[in-house]
Amino acid sequence: MKRFRALAFALLSAFAFLPLPAPAQDAGPVDPTPFLGDDWYGVYLMGTKSGWAHITSAREDRGGVPAVVVRSRMEMRVQSMEEKTEIRLQLRAAYEAGGSQGLLESWFLQEMGTAAVERSGTRVKDGFLIVTMQGKEEVGRETIPAPRETLRDALCGHVLAAGGAAAGTKRKAPSFDLEEGRDTEHEYEVVGTEDAFADGVRTKIVVIRQKNLETGDSFTVKASPAGRMLEMEFAGAVKVRLEPEALAKDIRYSADLFLEGLLRPDRKLGPPGKVRSLALRLRGADEALRLPSDGRQAVTREADGSLLLTIRADAPRDGLPEATAKETADALRPSAEFPCDNPEVRALARKAAGDASTPEGKVRSLVDFVGAYVEDADSLSCLSALDVLRAKKGDCSEHTLLFVALCRAEGLPARDVGGLMYAGDDLGAFGGHAWAEVALGGRWVSADPTWGEFPVDATHILQGTGNQAENTLRLLSRKVKVEVVSMETAR
């Protein structure tokens, strides 16, 4: 379920400014006057109205500094394995109304069930102070360099929509990721125009694609010529539409996301832990579906559009993906999800590592420890590793949250990954799953604390790292048929 929490965050971040009209100029300071607004949106997941969003912007005084403040709120109702929960997310960003129009303040509050994580960033003399709260308890505090994002960067899509830019025009702009505490970069591209009705009159709407250059996730936005967002589509499974407040709030729970995401092969595979190599053909896969190809998992697009996957559990270490310096640094950084600098997390990490003296020995100890420490249970209520540490129960997402945080606390670069895994012959299908990768000897090595595997078996189909939600949704958005081409099992 981590990916759908990430989806809600990504959706709000992507269109936080899009209800507002935009200036025609393409350089220099932005006049904030046209940006003040108030709009409601319905959020549709796989055709079902499962959420709503409300976005407002206004002039405010922030500590004596005139500012433009944008507030966003989203609520979604999701279910998995018949467990239902509400995901609530609030965002706030404040920019100087004049001068450099830099970011003064950034804040978010994530709530899921009874769990809550709050993270705030404030400009201070020597940078940007970030404070993380778990409920009412402070669990993290750090000062980072000031974000590069400005009001104009946040309005990059507006400028293209309202400025009459030709199809194919692209712009890049920095975007501050408060959850990770660092800058990322987005690309905006004018796809073209479409004839439509907007506000009761015939008009040409502008189609813009916004892409996160780090994760590859992208949104398609349809905006009026004035820059007001009318609709947004993500991965063929999520649509966001401008609606009156009453209509936007008329929501119900989504279809069961676990059951909707099952992929059934044409024959059973036996115990997944014994599968050492596996070749699968995915027919009917979305053309935009991106699956990574490396020494463990090879992906080929065939002439008829099918995807051929070949996965090896015993892939040579030197063929695994290289852990770059940036990736390694990111995989050691504390965050709202992975508060590896928290005293409780550090203490548990030392206990879990035990007498292990080598990096590989520590990983093995942590895999075994988390598997025994976290009771298997369907869960939609843990937002961070600290939630899992205290609740001591959860599904694959919770096992992975805690494992990654413990690795980082022990100085082992680790990151969460996700995709699909064969769930055994009783279910006879691949289901959504989360596991981890740890940088060992400069290579990303897989580890699954839920199933006690290090490295993982060949039924683990990798879709992406971190918070990527697009691949998950592309598999949900179309019926994919899975053909088993070949398989080898352990004796």
C-alpha positions as CSV (number, residue, x, y, z in Angstrom):
1,M,0.0,0.0,0.0
2,K,3.0,2.3,0.3
3,R,2.7,3.0,-3.5
4,F,-0.8,4.3,-3.2
5,R,0.1,6.6,-0.3
6,A,2.9,7.9,-2.5
7,L,0.4,8.3,-5.4
8,A,-1.8,10.6,-3.3
9,F,1.3,12.7,-2.4
10,A,2.5,12.8,-6.0
11,L,-1.0,13.8,-7.3
12,L,-1.3,16.8,-5.0
13,S,2.3,17.9,-5.6
14,A,1.8,17.7,-9.4
15,F,-1.3,19.9,-9.7
16,A,-1.0,22.0,-6.6
17,F,-1.0,25.2,-8.7
18,L,-2.8,24.1,-11.8
19,P,-6.2,25.5,-10.9
20,L,-4.8,29.0,-11.2
21,P,-4.4,31.2,-14.2
22,A,-0.9,31.8,-15.4
23,P,1.1,34.7,-16.8
24,A,2.1,34.9,-20.5
25,Q,5.7,36.0,-19.8
26,D,8.3,33.3,-19.7
27,A,11.0,34.9,-17.6
28,G,11.4,37.2,-14.6
29,P,9.3,37.6,-11.5
30,V,5.7,36.4,-11.5
31,D,2.8,38.8,-10.6
32,P,1.0,36.8,-7.9
33,T,-2.4,38.6,-8.3
34,P,-3.8,36.3,-11.1
35,F,-2.9,33.2,-9.1
36,L,-5.4,33.5,-6.3
37,G,-8.1,30.8,-6.5
38,D,-10.2,28.1,-5.0
39,D,-11.0,24.8,-6.8
40,W,-12.3,21.3,-6.1
41,Y,-11.5,18.1,-7.9
42,G,-12.8,14.6,-8.0
43,V,-10.2,11.8,-7.9
44,Y,-11.1,8.6,-9.9
45,L,-9.2,5.4,-9.3
46,M,-9.8,2.7,-12.0
47,G,-13.1,4.5,-12.9
48,T,-14.4,4.7,-9.3
49,K,-14.7,8.1,-7.5
50,S,-12.4,7.3,-4.6
51,G,-11.2,10.7,-3.5
52,W,-11.4,14.5,-3.7
53,A,-8.9,17.4,-3.6
54,H,-9.3,21.0,-2.7
55,I,-6.7,23.7,-3.5
56,T,-6.7,27.3,-2.5
57,S,-4.2,30.2,-2.9
58,A,-4.1,33.6,-1.3
59,R,-1.9,36.5,-0.2
60,E,-0.7,36.2,3.4
61,D,1.9,37.8,5.7
62,R,4.5,35.2,6.8
63,G,6.6,36.8,9.6
64,G,6.4,40.2,8.0
65,V,7.1,39.0,4.5
66,P,4.4,39.3,1.8
67,A,3.8,35.8,0.5
68,V,1.7,33.7,-1.8
69,V,0.4,30.7,0.1
70,V,-1.0,27.6,-1.6
71,R,-2.9,25.0,0.5
72,S,-3.9,21.6,-0.9
73,R,-5.9,18.8,0.8
74,M,-6.7,15.4,-0.6
75,E,-8.7,12.5,0.8
76,M,-8.8,9.0,-0.7
77,R,-10.7,5.9,0.4
78,V,-8.8,2.7,-0.5
79,Q,-9.0,-1.0,0.4
80,S,-6.7,-4.0,0.1
81,M,-7.6,-7.5,1.0
82,E,-10.9,-6.2,2.3
83,E,-9.3,-3.8,4.8
84,K,-10.5,-0.3,4.3
85,T,-8.8,3.0,5.3
86,E,-8.8,6.7,4.5
87,I,-5.7,8.4,3.3
88,R,-5.6,12.1,4.2
89,L,-2.9,14.5,2.9
90,Q,-2.5,18.2,3.4
91,L,0.2,20.3,1.8
92,R,1.2,24.0,2.2
93,A,3.8,26.0,0.4
94,A,4.6,29.7,0.9
95,Y,6.6,31.8,-1.6
96,E,7.9,35.3,-1.4
97,A,5.4,37.5,-3.3
98,G,8.3,39.7,-4.5
99,G,12.1,39.7,-4.6
100,S,13.5,36.3,-5.4
101,Q,10.1,34.7,-5.0
102,G,11.9,31.9,-3.2
103,L,10.3,29.2,-1.0
104,L,9.7,30.4,2.5
105,E,7.9,27.5,4.0
106,S,6.9,23.9,3.0
107,W,4.7,21.6,5.1
108,F,2.8,18.4,4.8
109,L,0.7,16.2,7.0
110,Q,0.0,12.6,6.1
111,E,-2.7,10.6,8.0
112,M,-3.7,7.0,7.3
113,G,-6.1,5.4,9.8
114,T,-4.7,6.4,13.2
115,A,-1.1,7.0,12.0
116,A,0.1,10.5,11.2
117,V,3.4,12.0,10.0
118,E,4.0,15.7,9.8
119,R,7.0,17.4,8.2
120,S,7.7,21.1,8.1
121,G,10.4,23.1,6.4
122,T,11.2,26.7,7.2
123,R,13.7,29.1,5.7
124,V,16.3,30.1,8.4
125,K,19.4,32.2,8.3
126,D,21.8,29.3,7.4
127,G,19.5,27.2,5.2
128,F,16.2,25.4,5.5
129,L,15.1,23.8,8.9
130,I,13.2,20.6,8.6
131,V,11.3,19.1,11.5
132,T,9.6,15.7,11.5
133,M,6.8,14.8,13.9
134,Q,5.3,11.4,14.6
135,G,1.9,12.3,16.0
136,K,2.8,14.9,18.7
137,E,6.3,13.6,19.1
138,E,9.3,15.2,17.4
139,V,11.4,12.4,15.8
140,G,13.8,14.4,13.5
141,R,15.4,17.8,13.0
142,E,18.0,18.9,10.4
143,T,19.1,22.0,8.5
144,I,19.7,21.6,4.8
145,P,20.8,24.0,2.0
146,A,18.0,26.3,0.9
147,P,15.8,24.8,-1.8
148,R,16.2,26.2,-5.4
149,E,12.5,26.1,-6.2
150,T,10.8,29.5,-6.7
151,L,7.3,30.5,-7.4
152,R,8.0,30.6,-11.2
153,D,9.4,27.1,-11.1
154,A,6.2,25.9,-9.4
155,L,4.2,27.6,-12.1
156,C,6.2,26.3,-15.0
157,G,3.2,24.4,-16.4
158,H,1.0,27.5,-16.2
159,V,3.4,29.5,-18.2
160,L,3.5,27.0,-21.0
161,A,-0.3,26.7,-21.0
162,A,-1.1,30.4,-21.0
163,G,1.9,31.5,-23.1
164,G,0.8,29.9,-26.3
165,A,3.9,27.7,-26.5
166,A,4.0,25.4,-29.6
167,A,3.7,21.6,-29.4
168,G,7.0,20.1,-28.5
169,T,8.1,23.0,-26.3
170,K,9.9,21.8,-23.2
171,R,10.9,23.4,-19.9
172,K,12.8,22.1,-16.9
173,A,12.3,23.4,-13.4
174,P,13.6,22.3,-9.9
175,S,11.0,21.0,-7.5
176,F,11.6,20.7,-3.7
177,D,10.8,17.3,-2.3
178,L,10.1,17.9,1.4
179,E,9.5,14.2,2.1
180,E,13.1,13.4,1.0
181,G,14.5,16.8,2.0
182,R,16.1,17.6,-1.4
183,D,15.6,19.2,-4.8
184,T,14.4,17.1,-7.7
185,E,13.9,18.2,-11.3
186,H,10.7,18.1,-13.4
187,E,10.2,18.5,-17.2
188,Y,7.2,20.1,-18.7
189,E,6.3,19.5,-22.4
190,V,3.5,20.9,-24.5
191,V,1.9,17.9,-26.2
192,G,-0.6,19.8,-28.3
193,T,-4.1,21.2,-28.2
194,E,-7.6,19.6,-28.4
195,D,-11.0,21.0,-29.3
196,A,-13.3,20.9,-26.3
197,F,-15.9,22.8,-24.2
198,A,-14.7,24.7,-21.2
199,D,-16.8,27.0,-19.1
200,G,-19.7,26.5,-21.5
201,V,-18.0,27.6,-24.7
202,R,-16.0,25.9,-27.4
203,T,-12.3,26.4,-26.9
204,K,-8.9,24.7,-27.4
205,I,-7.5,23.1,-24.4
206,V,-3.7,22.8,-23.9
207,V,-2.3,19.3,-23.2
208,I,0.9,19.3,-21.1
209,R,3.0,16.3,-19.8
210,Q,4.8,16.8,-16.5
211,K,7.6,14.3,-15.8
212,N,9.7,13.6,-12.8
213,L,13.1,13.2,-14.3
214,E,14.4,11.1,-11.4
215,T,11.6,8.5,-11.1
216,G,10.3,8.7,-14.7
217,D,6.7,9.1,-13.5
218,S,4.6,11.4,-15.6
219,F,1.2,13.1,-15.6
220,T,-0.8,14.3,-18.5
221,V,-2.7,17.6,-17.8
222,K,-5.4,19.2,-19.8
223,A,-5.7,23.0,-19.1
224,S,-7.7,25.9,-20.4
225,P,-5.9,28.5,-22.4
226,A,-5.8,30.6,-19.2
227,G,-3.9,27.9,-17.5
228,R,-6.7,26.4,-15.3
229,M,-6.5,22.6,-14.9
230,L,-9.6,20.8,-16.2
231,E,-8.4,17.2,-16.0
232,M,-5.3,15.2,-15.2
233,E,-4.5,11.5,-16.1
234,F,-1.9,9.3,-14.5
235,A,-0.9,5.9,-15.8
236,G,-4.2,5.2,-17.4
237,A,-5.7,4.3,-14.0
238,V,-6.1,7.6,-12.2
239,K,-8.1,10.7,-13.4
240,V,-8.6,14.0,-11.6
241,R,-11.4,16.3,-12.8
242,L,-12.5,19.8,-12.0
243,E,-15.9,19.5,-10.3
244,P,-18.3,21.4,-8.0
245,E,-17.6,20.9,-4.3
246,A,-20.7,18.7,-3.7
247,L,-19.9,16.4,-6.7
248,A,-16.2,16.2,-5.8
249,K,-17.0,15.0,-2.3
250,D,-19.4,12.2,-3.4
251,I,-16.8,9.4,-3.1
252,R,-16.8,5.7,-2.2
253,Y,-14.1,3.1,-1.5
254,S,-11.9,1.9,-4.4
255,A,-12.0,-1.6,-5.7
256,D,-9.8,-4.0,-3.8
257,L,-6.3,-2.9,-5.0
258,F,-4.6,-6.2,-4.1
259,L,-7.2,-8.3,-6.0
260,E,-7.3,-5.9,-8.9
261,G,-3.6,-6.1,-9.2
262,L,-3.3,-9.9,-9.4
263,L,-1.6,-11.4,-12.5
264,R,-2.4,-15.1,-13.0
265,P,0.2,-17.2,-15.0
266,D,-1.0,-19.9,-17.3
267,R,0.3,-22.6,-14.9
268,K,1.3,-22.9,-11.3
269,L,4.9,-22.4,-10.3
270,G,5.2,-24.3,-7.0
271,P,6.9,-22.8,-3.9
272,P,8.3,-19.4,-4.9
273,G,11.4,-19.7,-2.8
274,K,12.6,-22.7,-4.9
275,V,12.3,-20.8,-8.3
276,R,15.9,-20.0,-9.4
277,S,15.2,-18.8,-12.9
278,L,12.0,-17.8,-14.7
279,A,11.0,-16.6,-18.1
280,L,7.6,-14.9,-18.5
281,R,5.8,-13.4,-21.5
282,L,3.4,-10.5,-20.6
283,R,0.7,-10.1,-23.3
284,G,-1.4,-7.0,-23.4
285,A,1.0,-4.9,-21.4
286,D,0.6,-1.2,-21.7
287,E,3.1,0.3,-24.2
288,A,4.1,2.8,-21.6
289,L,4.9,0.2,-18.9
290,R,8.5,0.5,-17.9
291,L,10.3,-2.4,-16.2
292,P,14.0,-2.2,-15.3
293,S,16.5,-4.4,-17.0
294,D,19.7,-5.4,-15.3
295,G,21.8,-8.4,-14.4
296,R,19.0,-10.0,-12.4
297,Q,16.0,-9.1,-14.6
298,A,16.2,-8.9,-18.4
299,V,13.3,-7.2,-20.2
300,T,12.6,-7.3,-24.0
301,R,9.8,-5.7,-26.0
302,E,8.7,-8.2,-28.7
303,A,7.4,-7.4,-32.1
304,D,3.7,-7.9,-31.1
305,G,4.2,-5.5,-28.1
306,S,4.5,-8.3,-25.5
307,L,7.1,-8.1,-22.8
308,L,9.5,-11.0,-22.3
309,L,11.0,-11.1,-18.8
310,T,13.9,-13.4,-17.8
311,I,14.7,-13.4,-14.1
312,R,17.6,-15.1,-12.2
313,A,17.9,-15.6,-8.5
314,D,21.6,-16.4,-8.7
315,A,22.7,-13.5,-10.9
316,P,26.4,-12.7,-10.6
317,R,27.1,-9.9,-8.3
318,D,29.1,-7.9,-10.9
319,G,26.1,-7.9,-13.2
320,L,23.8,-6.2,-10.7
321,P,23.0,-2.5,-10.9
322,E,25.9,-0.2,-9.8
323,A,25.2,1.9,-6.7
324,T,26.2,5.4,-7.7
325,A,27.5,8.0,-5.2
326,K,24.3,9.9,-5.3
327,E,22.1,6.8,-4.9
328,T,24.3,5.7,-2.0
329,A,24.0,9.1,-0.3
330,D,20.2,9.1,-0.8
331,A,20.0,5.5,0.6
332,L,21.6,6.6,3.9
333,R,19.5,9.8,4.4
334,P,16.9,10.0,7.2
335,S,13.4,10.8,6.0
336,A,9.8,10.9,7.3
337,E,9.4,7.3,6.2
338,F,12.9,6.1,7.3
339,P,13.8,8.0,10.5
340,C,17.1,6.2,10.8
341,D,18.6,8.9,13.1
342,N,15.8,8.3,15.7
343,P,17.2,6.9,19.0
344,E,14.6,4.1,19.0
345,V,15.5,3.0,15.5
346,R,19.2,3.2,16.2
347,A,18.8,1.1,19.4
348,L,16.8,-1.6,17.6
349,A,19.2,-1.6,14.7
350,R,22.1,-2.4,17.1
351,K,20.1,-5.2,18.7
352,A,19.1,-6.6,15.3
353,A,22.6,-6.6,13.9
354,G,23.8,-8.7,16.8
355,D,27.4,-9.9,16.5
356,A,27.5,-9.6,12.7
357,S,30.8,-7.9,11.8
358,T,30.6,-7.7,7.9
359,P,28.0,-5.8,5.8
360,E,26.6,-9.0,4.4
361,G,26.4,-10.6,7.8
362,K,24.5,-7.5,9.1
363,V,22.1,-7.7,6.2
364,R,21.4,-11.4,6.9
365,S,20.8,-10.6,10.6
366,L,18.5,-7.7,9.8
367,V,16.5,-9.8,7.3
368,D,16.0,-12.6,9.9
369,F,15.3,-10.1,12.7
370,V,12.6,-8.1,10.9
371,G,10.9,-11.4,9.8
372,A,10.6,-12.5,13.4
373,Y,9.9,-9.0,14.9
374,V,7.0,-8.0,12.6
375,E,3.9,-10.1,12.9
376,D,2.3,-10.7,9.5
377,A,-0.9,-8.8,9.2
378,D,-2.8,-6.8,6.5
379,S,-2.1,-3.2,7.3
380,L,-2.9,0.2,5.9
381,S,-2.0,2.3,8.9
382,C,1.8,2.6,9.1
383,L,3.3,5.6,7.5
384,S,6.9,5.3,8.8
385,A,9.4,2.8,10.2
386,L,8.7,4.2,13.6
387,D,5.0,3.2,13.3
388,V,6.2,-0.4,12.5
389,L,8.7,-0.5,15.3
390,R,6.0,0.2,17.8
391,A,3.1,-1.7,16.2
392,K,5.2,-4.8,15.5
393,K,2.9,-6.0,12.8
394,G,2.2,-5.3,9.1
395,D,2.4,-6.6,5.6
396,C,5.3,-6.5,3.1
397,S,5.3,-2.6,3.1
398,E,5.8,-2.5,6.9
399,H,8.5,-5.2,6.9
400,T,10.3,-3.2,4.2
401,L,9.9,0.2,6.0
402,L,11.5,-1.2,9.1
403,F,14.2,-3.1,7.4
404,V,15.4,-0.2,5.3
405,A,15.4,2.1,8.3
406,L,17.5,-0.4,10.4
407,C,19.9,-0.8,7.5
408,R,20.5,2.9,7.2
409,A,20.9,3.2,11.0
410,E,23.7,0.6,10.7
411,G,25.4,2.5,7.9
412,L,24.2,0.2,5.2
413,P,22.8,2.1,2.2
414,A,19.3,0.7,1.5
415,R,16.2,1.6,-0.4
416,D,12.7,0.2,-0.9
417,V,11.7,-1.4,-4.2
418,G,8.4,-2.8,-5.4
419,G,6.7,-4.9,-8.0
420,L,5.1,-8.4,-8.0
421,M,5.8,-11.7,-6.5
422,Y,4.3,-15.1,-7.0
423,A,2.2,-15.7,-3.9
424,G,2.1,-19.5,-4.0
425,D,0.0,-22.2,-5.6
426,D,-3.0,-21.6,-3.2
427,L,-3.5,-18.2,-4.8
428,G,-1.9,-19.1,-8.1
429,A,-1.0,-15.5,-9.0
430,F,1.5,-12.7,-8.8
431,G,0.5,-10.0,-6.4
432,G,1.8,-6.6,-5.4
433,H,4.8,-6.8,-3.2
434,A,7.5,-4.7,-1.6
435,W,11.1,-5.6,-0.7
436,A,14.5,-3.9,-0.5
437,E,17.9,-3.4,-2.1
438,V,21.1,-2.9,-0.1
439,A,24.3,-1.5,-1.6
440,L,27.0,-4.1,-1.0
441,G,30.4,-3.9,-2.8
442,G,29.1,-1.0,-4.9
443,R,26.1,-3.1,-6.3
444,W,22.4,-3.2,-5.4
445,V,21.6,-6.6,-3.9
446,S,18.0,-7.6,-3.2
447,A,16.7,-8.6,0.2
448,D,13.1,-9.6,1.2
449,P,12.5,-9.4,5.0
450,T,8.9,-10.5,4.6
451,W,10.0,-13.9,3.2
452,G,13.4,-14.1,4.7
453,E,15.2,-14.1,1.4
454,F,18.7,-12.6,0.6
455,P,18.9,-12.4,-2.3
456,V,15.3,-12.8,-3.5
457,D,13.9,-15.7,-5.6
458,A,13.2,-15.5,-9.3
459,T,9.4,-14.8,-8.9
460,H,10.1,-11.2,-7.8
461,I,9.3,-9.0,-10.7
462,L,10.9,-5.6,-10.1
463,Q,8.8,-2.6,-11.2
464,G,10.9,0.3,-9.7
465,T,12.5,1.9,-6.7
466,G,11.3,4.3,-4.1
467,N,7.9,5.9,-4.5
468,Q,7.2,5.1,-8.1
469,A,3.5,4.4,-8.5
470,E,3.2,4.6,-12.3
471,N,4.1,1.0,-13.1
472,T,1.8,-0.4,-10.5
473,L,-1.1,1.5,-11.9
474,R,-0.3,0.6,-15.5
475,L,-0.6,-3.1,-14.5
476,L,-3.9,-2.3,-12.8
477,S,-5.3,-0.4,-15.7
478,R,-5.2,-3.2,-18.2
479,K,-5.7,-7.0,-18.1
480,V,-2.3,-8.6,-18.7
481,K,-2.0,-12.3,-19.6
482,V,1.0,-14.1,-18.3
483,E,2.6,-17.0,-20.1
484,V,5.3,-19.1,-18.4
485,V,8.0,-19.6,-21.1
486,S,10.5,-21.6,-18.9
487,M,11.3,-22.2,-15.3
488,E,14.1,-23.8,-13.3
489,T,13.7,-24.8,-9.6
490,A,16.2,-25.7,-6.9
491,R,16.7,-29.4,-6.3
